[in-house]
């Protein structure tokens, strides 16, 4: 299975993507993660990304596409992958299609668009706590940690992101909707966009995702 996860901040891409990745035995590839790793390792592409970041620019499409091409070319992605945070633009979507075609004539099977109302997202992110050590995600309303402020998985301290404040979240949602609308249309015209209602409980949403991708994926 080769798929893209679309969805606003707080729609559940990370939570559902991780579960789907484990069940389907394909890597979940986060653009943010591979960018940070490349910058830390000071690879050629990492240095190019660092220069853009330090100059206050968006990382160039050429750089991001190079990182994606390298990552999906690894052995663990030979049978498929899930992309979280990429593509963000139609130009990147075209670039991804070219990479997949050149890498074996592959195409995306699904683009899963997790749809959830802004008010629900604001409430979710207000209650979200993250583990900086292992990446585990908690929600005080729906999935609280066993011990307040402590990760169940590794025992590290949990923290909230500064940009999860309600006013900031609403601004991020407006930007997301504006920037992503052309991408949603792009994939809809190609017949691979799958809208998933992501407003309900996590297990209910994940069951809907599994119905879309199929039990054998």
C-alpha positions, 0 to 999 in steps of 0.5 A, spaced: 500 500 500 502 506 498 498 512 501 498 519 503 495 522 509 491 529 509 488 532 514 488 538 518 492 539 525 489 535 530 485 530 525 489 524 527 494 523 522 499 521 526 495 517 531 492 513 525 498 513 521 502 509 526 497 504 527 496 503 520 503 503 519 504 497 524 498 493 521 500 494 514 507 493 515 509 499 511 513 505 514 510 511 516 514 517 513 513 524 516 516 530 512 518 533 519 522 527 521 526 526 515 527 534 515 530 534 522 534 528 521 537 530 515 539 537 518 542 534 524 546 529 520 548 535 515 547 531 509 547 535 502 540 535 502 540 537 510 544 543 509 540 545 503 534 545 508 538 548 514 539 554 509 532 555 508 530 554 515 535 559 517 533 564 512 526 564 514 524 561 507 520 555 506 524 549 504 525 548 497 521 543 493 527 540 490 530 539 497 524 536 500 523 531 494 530 529 494 529 527 501 522 523 500 526 520 494 531 517 498 527 515 503 522 511 499 527 508 496 530 504 502 528 497 502 523 497 508 519 502 503 519 497 497 512 494 499 509 501 500 509 507 505 504 512 508 506 519 507 504 524 513 505 531 511 507 531 504 505 533 499 503 540 501 502 543 494 500 541 487 507 542 485 510 537 490 504 532 488 507 532 481 514 531 484 511 525 488 508 522 482 514 522 478 518 519 483 514 513 484 513 512 476 521 512 476 522 508 482 518 502 479 512 505 475 508 505 482 502 510 483 498 512 490 493 507 492 489 512 496 489 519 499 486 519 505 483 525 507 481 526 515 475 531 515 474 534 522 470 540 524 475 546 526 471 546 533 473 539 534 480 540 532 481 546 537 478 542 543 483 536 541 489 540 541 487 544 547 488 537 551 493 534 547 500 532 550 506 529 547 512 525 549 518 529 546 522 522 548 518 517 544 513 521 540 507 518 544 501 522 544 496 523 549 489 527 550 486 529 557 479 527 555 480 521 550 487 518 552 490 520 558 496 518 561 496 513 567 500 518 571 499 525 570 505 529 566 508 522 565 509 518 558 506 511 559 511 508 554 518 511 556 516 514 563 519 521 560 515 528 562 510 530 557 509 537 554 504 541 550 506 545 544 506 552 544 502 552 537 496 548 540 493 554 543 486 555 541 487 562 537 494 559 534 490 553 532 484 557 528 490 561 525 493 554 523 487 551 520 485 557 516 492 556 513 491 549 512 484 550 508 487 555 504 493 551 502 490 544 501 484 545 497 488 545 491 491 539 493 484 535 495 481 537 488 488 534 485 487 528 488 479 528 487 480 528 480 484 522 479 479 518 483 484 516 489 481 521 494 478 518 500 474 522 505 474 519 512 470 522 517 475 523 523 470 527 528 468 520 532 472 516 537 479 514 535 477 506 534 471 508 530 475 513 525 480 507 524 475 502 523 472 507 517 480 508 515 480 500 514 474 500 510 477 504 505 484 501 504 481 494 505 483 489 510 488 485 506 492 492 505 
